[in-house]
Structures are given as structure tokens and as C-alpha cells.
Amino acid sequence: MFIILLMSQLVDRKDEMDCLKEIYHGDGSALFILYGRRRTGKTRLLIESLKGENGLYYMAIESTIEDNLKSLSERMSVFLGDGSFSRIRFNGFEDLLSEFVSRAHGNPILIIDEFPYMFKFRPALLSELQRVWDQKLKNKGMKLVLCGSSISMMEQKLLSRSSPLYGRREGQWKLEPLPPGFISAFLPSYGMDDIVRTYSVCDGIPEYILKFRPEKGFEWNLDNRVLKKGRYLSEEGSILLLQELNNIGNYVRILETISLGKNRQKEIAESTGMDKGMVSKYLHNLVTIGYLEYISPFGARRKSRMGRYVFSDNYMDFYFRFIYPNSTELQTGILGFDMIKEDFNTYMGRTFEKLVRLIILRTGSFKEVAPWWHGEDEIDIICRDERRKELLIGDIKWRNRQYSGADLSTFMERCGRLSFKGPFRKRVFIVSRKGFRRNIISELDDEGILHFDLERIGPYILDSRFDPREGDLNNS
């Protein structure tokens, strides 16, 4: 079950909405933290959650605490229906909240969006909030929701053990991008091919998907909504970095390098000409803000030295692969899908693999889902089911041709070189965008190899959950 409010831009947030409503209607006071990547729909979720509630929403401004106190007090004055409230000169955040809760009726809800803007200019604000919460608010039935898009600041300043607010919050929720299946709610005329390609550009970011015109095909939207000068998505990658980081030049060099497939720290340092220690620091920051992740091969330790840095955000991956390096072509109006078409299919290969891994993970059936590599050998996906003692080994292909006998032989040779300890039964599955050559389908069936073309895996993508074993026609 999911919520779809396309006109108000809220899609698939039922669990999050239920959580907020439970906080609002619970006994006593409650402090709740909502955070997540920019453009995921946090603001819309919060505004929708207040409908029918005794609550006030405030969007903090990137200015001094004095400016924010003045702006917030004016909104509180309107909420209270008390014009005198905004004329009070408050000494600080503590005074403002104390006076507000003393005048409010019932159990008021106060939401402060982009809260990091407030304590960015006054670090002591968190300690002030701790004092007023402990001394005045926690027994008044007030619900205080603090929201922010700076993941690093929210996690380090509000959620960490060193935070003045540690131990006081009722709960927290990190709002993630939408799963791939919900793209069809925005673009109902799209077939599976265009849904997957859209996800590979926009990820599950509602605001990005809404830039696409639903009556137009994917390639038209890419040309006119992404790869065109002046369009929102044509410069969003650089804008996001500027909002999160200082001196973005070195970050850009690193992201460009990773987008081209050089994803180990040593490779990145050599390619950029930067000091290895400096690269390590920048990579750490990019992981912290959620644009990169560090993945280890299946079966290795979580922070294995064999690991790689990869994009966790499809839009940022696309931006630094196709838009930023082609800035001149963008500005002169010649950048378009035809120019990037050949390389785009290669790019789609890795984003399609990531999509399949994601929807397998979402089943909750597997202890580990990861790619594997050793030397020259690579396998796209291995899934470990501890309960059923099974390893599922997958080959994922996004190509303009059918899967061939030669492809199968190469894949099975790699599978034969796998060696993992434990009493695990190995099962093989293949996902091929364009399907399979007719002469190997009987071989796949005879060998018990699960196989899916894009049409057959489509319902699983729409459901955003995929256990390849459910496609075993022999056991259905």
C-alpha cells in the first residue's frame, strides 16, 4: 500500500507518514529527527503530515540566529492568533520556545525544516535546545520535529553520542529516495525499458522525476529536461556540491574519475595527481554526504582493502559521466542523447546491476548481496541466504543484443572458479535486457538456470522486490 499525491508531489511515503502521525498522537512530549538527501520530498512529507493537526511548520533561513528567531516568532504569532507575540524581544531560542509552549493550546507540533541553517551560525544552539527541552518542554506535551538535508551535520550534530540532544529524541527517520518501481506512478505511459533508464538518470528522487513530461518519451525528456542549457537538472550536480562542501574543485576531479570506472583509492590518486592522504579525506566526505559508497567484494570484510568507491546516487553518477565533462557542448546547445548514446549503454550496465541488487536486498531474504571480483574475474551479484543455505549467483546484462551461448560459457566458467566455505547450495540466475537466443533457452532450463528478460523481471521492478527463486517455473 502506498500514498500517491502527484499534484502535491508526495509518493510512496505511507510508512514515514504513519511514523510521524504516531509521534504526533503519542502521550507526552516528543523530539523527532527527520533527515535525508536533498530533493527526496522531506518538506512535502512534513507539510502533508500537518494537515488536520495542531501544528506549525517553519522553514529555517540561511542567516543569523537573530533573523531566524524574528521570522519564527512572526509565524508563531499567526499560529497563536496573538499579534503581541511577534513584538516580544526574545533573548534567544530558549526564551522563544518557552513562551510559545506556554501560550499554545493543547499539545502543539512545531516542525523546523532545514534546522542546520540555524545552528550553523550558532553552534551553542543545540545546548540551548537541550536546556529548554529538559527544563520546560519535555513535560508540556509538545512535539518538536527537526529536519535537515545536510546528512553529515544531522548525523554528527544531532544523532551522535556527542550531541547535546543525545538520549532525548523519541525517534529518527532517514528519508531515502523512492524505490525504482514508483517511477511508473509519475510516468504511467512508460514501458519497462524507459522506467529503468529514467531510474538510471534520476534515481528515485521525486523532484527530478517530476521534471520529466509524462507524455514524452525518455529520450525526448533527456534531451529537453536534462541535457539542455538552463534546465534544472543540467547543473544540479555542481549546485549540490556547493551546498554541501567547500572548495569543490578537488571533489569534482575525484567524482569524474570514479564515473569513468577508476574506483580504488590508489587509482583515484594516480589519475587525479592528488596526494593519497588528501584523496582519502575527500572520499570520506563524499561517502558521509551520501554520494559515494565503499563496497567490498562478496565474502570479504566490510572495509576490505579490496573494496571500491562507487556512486550511491544515480543522478550524481550520470552528471559526472555525461554532463560535467561536456560543459562546452551543453553551453553551445549541441549536447544530446545521440552524442552520448553509445557510452550511455555501457553506463546502463552498471546502474542496471545496482537496481537488481537493490530490489533483491529489499526482499529481506538474504544476509549479503554484493558483487564479487578477484583478479580478472568478476561476477555481478552473489546473494547468501543463511536460512536456506543457498548462494544465488547472478549475471546481469543491459545490452542491445540477446544473451548468447558464448556469454553463458564465460559466465559458467567464472562460477566454476568460485570457492566459498560452508554448506551452501549454488544456484545460478541471469537477467538479460533483450532476452536469450532461442538455441540456449532449453539448455538454461535443463541446467536449472533461472533466466529473466526485461519483460519477465518487470513486475518485480514495479514491486521493487525480487527473489530470483520465485521465477523458478519448475517449482511454481
C-alpha positions as CSV (number, residue, x, y, z in Angstrom):
1,M,0.0,0.0,0.0
2,F,1.3,3.4,-0.8
3,I,0.4,7.1,-0.9
4,I,0.2,8.8,-4.3
5,L,-0.4,12.6,-4.3
6,L,1.2,13.6,-7.6
7,M,-0.2,17.1,-7.6
8,S,1.3,17.7,-4.2
9,Q,4.4,15.7,-5.0
10,L,4.1,13.0,-2.4
11,V,4.5,9.4,-3.5
12,D,5.1,6.2,-1.5
13,R,5.6,7.6,2.0
14,K,3.0,5.7,3.9
15,D,5.5,4.2,6.5
16,E,7.0,7.6,7.1
17,M,3.6,9.3,7.4
18,D,2.4,6.6,9.8
19,C,5.6,7.2,11.9
20,L,5.0,10.9,12.1
21,K,1.3,10.5,13.0
22,E,2.3,8.1,15.8
23,I,4.7,10.7,17.2
24,Y,2.1,13.5,16.9
25,H,-0.6,11.5,18.7
26,G,1.6,9.8,21.3
27,D,1.4,10.6,25.0
28,G,3.7,13.3,26.4
29,S,6.4,15.4,24.6
30,A,8.5,14.0,21.8
31,L,11.6,15.1,19.9
32,F,11.9,13.6,16.4
33,I,14.6,13.9,13.8
34,L,13.9,13.6,10.0
35,Y,16.8,13.9,7.6
36,G,17.9,12.7,4.2
37,R,19.3,13.7,0.8
38,R,18.1,17.0,-0.8
39,R,15.1,16.7,-3.1
40,T,13.7,13.5,-1.6
41,G,10.4,15.1,-0.6
42,K,11.0,15.8,3.2
43,T,9.3,19.2,3.1
44,R,6.3,17.9,1.2
45,L,6.0,14.9,3.6
46,L,6.1,17.3,6.7
47,I,3.6,19.7,5.2
48,E,1.2,16.9,4.4
49,S,1.6,15.3,7.8
50,L,0.4,18.5,9.5
51,K,-2.9,18.6,7.7
52,G,-5.6,18.4,10.4
53,E,-3.1,18.7,13.2
54,N,-2.4,21.4,15.8
55,G,0.9,22.3,14.3
56,L,3.2,24.9,12.9
57,Y,5.8,24.4,10.0
58,Y,8.8,26.7,9.7
59,M,11.5,26.6,7.1
60,A,14.7,28.0,8.5
61,I,16.6,30.6,6.6
62,E,20.4,30.5,5.9
63,S,21.1,33.6,8.0
64,T,21.8,34.6,11.6
65,I,20.0,33.1,14.6
66,E,18.5,36.6,15.2
67,D,16.9,36.6,11.7
68,N,15.6,33.1,12.3
69,L,14.1,34.0,15.7
70,K,12.4,37.0,14.2
71,S,11.0,35.1,11.3
72,L,9.9,32.1,13.5
73,S,8.3,34.4,16.1
74,E,6.2,36.0,13.4
75,R,4.9,32.7,12.3
76,M,4.2,31.6,15.9
77,S,2.3,34.8,16.4
78,V,0.0,33.9,13.4
79,F,-0.4,30.4,14.7
80,L,-1.3,31.5,18.2
81,G,-3.6,34.3,16.9
82,D,-1.8,36.7,19.2
83,G,-0.3,39.7,17.5
84,S,1.6,40.7,20.6
85,F,3.8,37.6,20.4
86,S,5.8,38.8,17.5
87,R,6.6,42.1,19.2
88,I,8.4,40.5,22.1
89,R,12.2,40.8,22.0
90,F,13.4,37.3,22.8
91,N,16.9,36.8,24.2
92,G,17.3,33.5,22.4
93,F,15.9,30.2,21.2
94,E,15.2,29.1,24.8
95,D,13.0,32.1,25.6
96,L,11.2,31.8,22.3
97,L,10.3,28.2,22.7
98,S,9.4,28.6,26.4
99,E,7.0,31.5,25.7
100,F,5.5,29.7,22.7
101,V,4.6,26.5,24.6
102,S,3.2,28.5,27.5
103,R,0.7,30.2,25.2
104,A,-0.1,27.4,22.8
105,H,-3.3,25.4,23.4
106,G,-3.3,21.6,23.6
107,N,-0.2,19.7,22.6
108,P,1.4,21.8,19.8
109,I,3.5,20.4,17.0
110,L,6.5,22.5,15.9
111,I,8.4,21.5,12.7
112,I,11.7,23.3,11.9
113,D,12.8,22.4,8.4
114,E,16.5,22.8,7.4
115,F,17.4,23.1,11.1
116,P,21.2,23.0,10.3
117,Y,20.8,26.6,8.9
118,M,20.1,27.7,12.4
119,F,22.9,26.0,14.4
120,K,25.4,26.6,11.5
121,F,25.7,30.2,12.6
122,R,25.3,29.5,16.3
123,P,26.8,26.1,17.4
124,A,25.6,26.7,21.0
125,L,22.0,26.5,19.8
126,L,22.0,22.7,20.4
127,S,23.0,23.1,24.0
128,E,20.3,25.8,24.4
129,L,17.8,23.5,22.9
130,Q,18.9,20.8,25.4
131,R,18.3,23.1,28.3
132,V,14.9,24.3,27.3
133,W,13.8,20.8,26.4
134,D,14.9,19.4,29.8
135,Q,13.6,22.3,31.9
136,K,10.5,23.5,30.0
137,L,9.3,21.4,27.1
138,K,9.6,17.7,27.9
139,N,6.6,17.7,30.3
140,K,4.4,20.1,28.2
141,G,3.2,17.6,25.6
142,M,5.0,19.4,22.8
143,K,6.1,17.6,19.6
144,L,9.2,19.0,18.1
145,V,10.4,17.8,14.7
146,L,13.8,18.8,13.5
147,C,14.5,18.2,9.8
148,G,17.6,18.7,7.7
149,S,19.2,17.9,4.3
150,S,22.8,18.1,5.4
151,I,23.2,14.4,6.2
152,S,26.7,14.9,7.7
153,M,25.5,17.7,10.0
154,M,22.4,15.9,11.1
155,E,24.2,12.7,11.9
156,Q,27.2,14.3,13.6
157,K,25.5,17.1,15.5
158,L,22.0,15.7,16.3
159,L,22.3,11.9,16.2
160,S,25.8,11.1,17.5
161,R,26.6,10.3,21.1
162,S,28.4,13.6,21.5
163,S,25.3,15.6,20.6
164,P,23.7,17.6,23.4
165,L,20.4,16.1,22.3
166,Y,21.6,12.5,22.6
167,G,19.2,10.3,24.5
168,R,16.3,12.9,24.2
169,R,14.8,12.0,20.9
170,E,11.8,9.8,20.5
171,G,12.9,8.6,17.1
172,Q,14.5,9.4,13.8
173,W,14.0,8.6,10.2
174,K,16.4,8.9,7.2
175,L,14.2,9.6,4.2
176,E,15.6,7.5,1.3
177,P,15.0,8.0,-2.5
178,L,11.9,6.1,-3.8
179,P,12.5,2.6,-5.0
180,P,12.5,2.1,-8.8
181,G,9.0,0.7,-9.1
182,F,7.4,4.0,-8.2
183,I,8.7,5.8,-11.3
184,S,5.6,4.4,-13.0
185,A,3.4,6.5,-10.7
186,F,5.0,9.6,-12.2
187,L,5.3,8.4,-15.7
188,P,2.4,5.9,-16.3
189,S,2.9,5.6,-20.0
190,Y,6.5,4.4,-19.7
191,G,7.4,0.9,-20.6
192,M,9.9,-1.0,-18.5
193,D,12.9,0.0,-20.7
194,D,12.2,3.7,-20.1
195,I,11.4,3.2,-16.4
196,V,14.9,1.6,-15.9
197,R,16.6,4.2,-18.0
198,T,14.8,7.0,-16.1
199,Y,15.9,5.5,-12.8
200,S,19.5,5.4,-14.0
201,V,19.4,9.1,-14.6
202,C,17.1,10.4,-11.8
203,D,17.5,7.7,-9.2
204,G,14.4,7.7,-7.0
205,I,14.4,11.5,-6.4
206,P,10.8,12.7,-6.7
207,E,11.8,16.3,-7.7
208,Y,13.9,15.0,-10.6
209,I,11.4,12.6,-11.9
210,L,8.8,15.4,-11.8
211,K,10.9,17.4,-14.3
212,F,10.1,14.8,-17.0
213,R,7.0,15.3,-19.1
214,P,4.9,12.1,-18.7
215,E,3.5,12.3,-22.3
216,K,7.0,12.4,-23.8
217,G,9.4,9.5,-24.1
218,F,12.7,9.0,-22.2
219,E,15.0,10.3,-25.0
220,W,12.9,13.5,-25.5
221,N,13.0,14.2,-21.8
222,L,16.7,13.5,-21.5
223,D,17.4,16.0,-24.4
224,N,15.0,18.6,-23.2
225,R,14.9,18.3,-19.4
226,V,18.4,17.2,-18.6
227,L,20.9,17.8,-21.4
228,K,19.8,21.3,-22.2
229,K,21.3,24.6,-21.1
230,G,19.3,26.3,-18.4
231,R,17.3,23.3,-17.3
232,Y,17.1,22.4,-13.7
233,L,19.0,19.1,-14.0
234,S,21.7,20.4,-16.2
235,E,23.7,22.0,-13.3
236,E,22.1,20.3,-10.3
237,G,25.2,18.2,-9.6
238,S,27.5,21.2,-9.1
239,I,24.9,23.0,-7.1
240,L,24.5,20.1,-4.7
241,L,28.3,20.0,-4.1
242,L,28.4,23.8,-3.4
243,Q,25.6,23.4,-0.8
244,E,27.4,20.6,1.0
245,L,31.1,21.3,0.6
246,N,33.8,24.0,0.4
247,N,36.3,24.2,-2.5
248,I,34.6,21.7,-4.7
249,G,37.3,21.6,-7.4
250,N,39.1,18.5,-6.0
251,Y,35.8,16.8,-5.2
252,V,34.8,17.3,-8.9
253,R,38.1,15.7,-10.1
254,I,37.5,12.7,-7.9
255,L,33.9,12.2,-8.9
256,E,34.8,12.5,-12.6
257,T,37.5,9.9,-12.2
258,I,35.1,7.4,-10.4
259,S,32.5,8.0,-13.1
260,L,35.0,6.6,-15.6
261,G,35.5,3.4,-13.7
262,K,38.6,4.2,-11.7
263,N,37.3,3.5,-8.3
264,R,40.2,2.3,-6.0
265,Q,41.9,4.8,-3.8
266,K,45.3,4.3,-5.4
267,E,43.8,4.6,-8.9
268,I,42.0,7.8,-8.0
269,A,45.1,9.3,-6.5
270,E,47.2,8.4,-9.6
271,S,44.6,9.7,-12.0
272,T,43.9,13.0,-10.3
273,G,47.6,13.6,-9.3
274,M,46.4,14.3,-5.7
275,D,48.1,13.1,-2.5
276,K,46.8,9.8,-1.3
277,G,46.0,11.1,2.1
278,M,44.1,14.1,0.7
279,V,42.1,11.7,-1.6
280,S,41.2,9.6,1.5
281,K,39.8,12.7,3.2
282,Y,37.8,13.8,0.2
283,L,36.4,10.3,-0.3
284,H,35.4,10.1,3.3
285,N,33.4,13.3,3.0
286,L,31.7,12.2,-0.2
287,V,30.7,8.9,1.5
288,T,29.4,10.9,4.5
289,I,27.1,13.1,2.5
290,G,25.8,10.1,0.6
291,Y,27.0,10.5,-3.0
292,L,29.5,7.6,-2.8
293,E,29.7,4.3,-1.0
294,Y,32.6,1.9,-0.4
295,I,31.8,-1.7,-1.4
296,S,33.8,-4.8,-0.8
297,P,33.6,-8.0,-2.8
298,F,31.2,-10.7,-1.7
299,G,32.5,-12.6,1.3
300,A,35.2,-10.0,2.2
301,R,35.3,-7.8,5.3
302,R,33.1,-4.7,5.1
303,K,36.1,-2.4,4.8
304,S,38.3,-4.8,2.9
305,R,41.4,-3.3,1.2
306,M,40.0,-4.9,-2.0
307,G,37.0,-2.5,-1.9
308,R,36.0,0.1,-4.4
309,Y,34.3,3.5,-4.3
310,V,31.2,3.7,-6.4
311,F,28.3,6.1,-6.8
312,S,25.4,5.5,-4.4
313,D,23.4,8.2,-6.3
314,N,22.5,7.6,-9.9
315,Y,21.9,11.3,-10.7
316,M,25.4,12.3,-9.5
317,D,26.9,9.3,-11.4
318,F,25.1,10.5,-14.6
319,Y,26.0,14.1,-14.1
320,F,29.8,13.5,-13.7
321,R,29.8,10.9,-16.5
322,F,27.9,12.9,-19.2
323,I,27.1,16.5,-18.2
324,Y,30.1,18.0,-16.4
325,P,32.7,16.7,-18.8
326,N,30.6,18.0,-21.7
327,S,30.1,21.5,-20.3
328,T,31.1,23.2,-23.5
329,E,28.7,21.1,-25.6
330,L,26.0,21.9,-23.0
331,Q,26.6,25.6,-23.2
332,T,26.7,25.6,-27.1
333,G,23.5,23.6,-27.3
334,I,24.9,20.5,-29.1
335,L,24.8,18.1,-26.2
336,G,22.1,15.5,-26.6
337,F,21.3,11.8,-26.4
338,D,22.7,11.0,-29.8
339,M,26.1,12.2,-28.7
340,I,26.2,10.0,-25.6
341,K,24.1,7.1,-26.8
342,E,26.9,4.6,-27.2
343,D,28.6,5.3,-23.8
344,F,25.1,5.5,-22.2
345,N,24.5,1.8,-22.8
346,T,27.8,1.0,-21.0
347,Y,26.8,3.2,-18.2
348,M,23.4,1.5,-18.0
349,G,25.2,-1.8,-17.5
350,R,26.4,-0.8,-14.0
351,T,23.2,1.1,-13.0
352,F,21.0,-1.9,-14.0
353,E,23.2,-4.2,-11.9
354,K,22.8,-1.9,-9.0
355,L,19.0,-1.8,-9.5
356,V,18.8,-5.6,-9.5
357,R,20.9,-5.8,-6.3
358,L,18.6,-3.2,-4.6
359,I,15.4,-5.0,-5.3
360,I,16.9,-8.3,-4.2
361,L,18.0,-6.7,-1.0
362,R,14.6,-5.3,-0.4
363,T,13.1,-8.8,-0.1
364,G,15.0,-9.2,3.3
365,S,15.7,-12.8,2.4
366,F,19.5,-12.5,2.0
367,K,22.2,-11.9,4.6
368,E,24.5,-10.5,1.9
369,V,24.0,-9.2,-1.6
370,A,27.1,-7.9,-3.4
371,P,29.2,-8.1,-6.5
372,W,32.4,-10.3,-6.4
373,W,35.7,-9.8,-8.0
374,H,39.1,-11.4,-7.8
375,G,41.9,-10.6,-10.3
376,E,40.3,-10.5,-13.7
377,D,37.2,-12.4,-12.7
378,E,34.1,-10.5,-11.8
379,I,30.5,-11.6,-11.0
380,D,27.7,-9.1,-10.9
381,I,25.7,-10.4,-7.9
382,I,26.0,-13.1,-5.3
383,C,23.3,-13.5,-2.7
384,R,23.7,-15.5,0.5
385,D,20.6,-17.0,2.1
386,E,21.6,-18.3,5.6
387,R,18.3,-19.8,6.4
388,R,18.0,-21.9,3.2
389,K,21.8,-22.3,2.9
390,E,21.8,-21.1,-0.7
391,L,24.1,-18.9,-2.8
392,L,22.4,-17.3,-5.8
393,I,25.0,-16.2,-8.4
394,G,23.7,-13.7,-11.0
395,D,24.8,-12.4,-14.3
396,I,23.1,-9.0,-15.2
397,K,23.3,-7.7,-18.7
398,W,22.0,-4.5,-20.2
399,R,22.8,-4.9,-23.9
400,N,21.2,-4.3,-27.3
401,R,21.5,-8.0,-28.2
402,Q,20.3,-11.3,-26.8
403,Y,22.3,-13.4,-24.3
404,S,24.3,-15.9,-26.3
405,G,25.9,-19.3,-25.7
406,A,29.3,-17.7,-25.6
407,D,28.0,-15.4,-22.8
408,L,26.7,-18.4,-20.9
409,S,30.0,-20.3,-21.2
410,T,32.0,-17.4,-20.0
411,F,29.7,-16.9,-17.0
412,M,29.7,-20.5,-16.0
413,E,33.5,-20.7,-16.2
414,R,33.7,-17.8,-13.7
415,C,31.1,-19.5,-11.5
416,G,33.3,-22.7,-11.5
417,R,36.2,-20.7,-10.1
418,L,34.2,-19.5,-7.1
419,S,35.2,-21.1,-3.8
420,F,33.3,-20.3,-0.6
421,K,33.4,-22.2,2.6
422,G,30.2,-23.5,4.1
423,P,27.4,-26.0,3.1
424,F,25.8,-23.7,0.6
425,R,23.9,-24.9,-2.5
426,K,24.7,-22.8,-5.5
427,R,22.0,-21.6,-7.9
428,V,22.5,-19.5,-11.0
429,F,20.3,-16.8,-12.5
430,I,20.7,-14.5,-15.4
431,V,18.9,-11.2,-16.2
432,S,19.2,-10.0,-19.8
433,R,17.5,-6.9,-21.1
434,K,17.0,-8.3,-24.6
435,G,16.3,-11.9,-23.6
436,F,18.1,-15.0,-24.8
437,R,18.9,-16.6,-28.1
438,R,16.5,-19.4,-28.8
439,N,19.2,-22.1,-29.1
440,I,20.2,-21.7,-25.4
441,I,16.8,-21.5,-23.7
442,S,16.4,-25.3,-23.5
443,E,20.0,-25.5,-22.1
444,L,19.1,-22.9,-19.4
445,D,16.0,-24.9,-18.5
446,D,17.8,-28.2,-18.5
447,E,20.5,-26.9,-16.2
448,G,18.0,-25.3,-13.8
449,I,19.4,-21.8,-14.6
450,L,16.8,-19.1,-13.7
451,H,16.5,-16.6,-16.6
452,F,14.7,-13.3,-16.9
453,D,14.4,-10.9,-19.8
454,L,13.2,-7.3,-19.1
455,E,9.6,-8.2,-19.6
456,R,9.7,-11.0,-17.1
457,I,11.6,-9.1,-14.4
458,G,9.4,-6.1,-15.0
459,P,6.7,-7.0,-12.4
460,Y,9.5,-7.4,-9.8
461,I,10.9,-4.0,-10.6
462,L,7.5,-2.4,-10.2
463,D,7.1,-4.2,-6.9
464,S,10.7,-3.1,-6.0
465,R,11.4,-6.6,-4.7
466,F,13.0,-9.5,-6.5
467,D,13.8,-13.0,-5.3
468,P,15.0,-14.9,-8.4
469,R,13.8,-18.2,-7.0
470,E,10.3,-17.0,-7.3
471,G,10.8,-17.2,-11.1
472,D,11.6,-20.9,-11.0
473,L,8.9,-22.2,-13.3
474,N,9.7,-25.8,-12.3
475,N,8.7,-25.0,-8.7
476,S,5.8,-22.7,-9.3
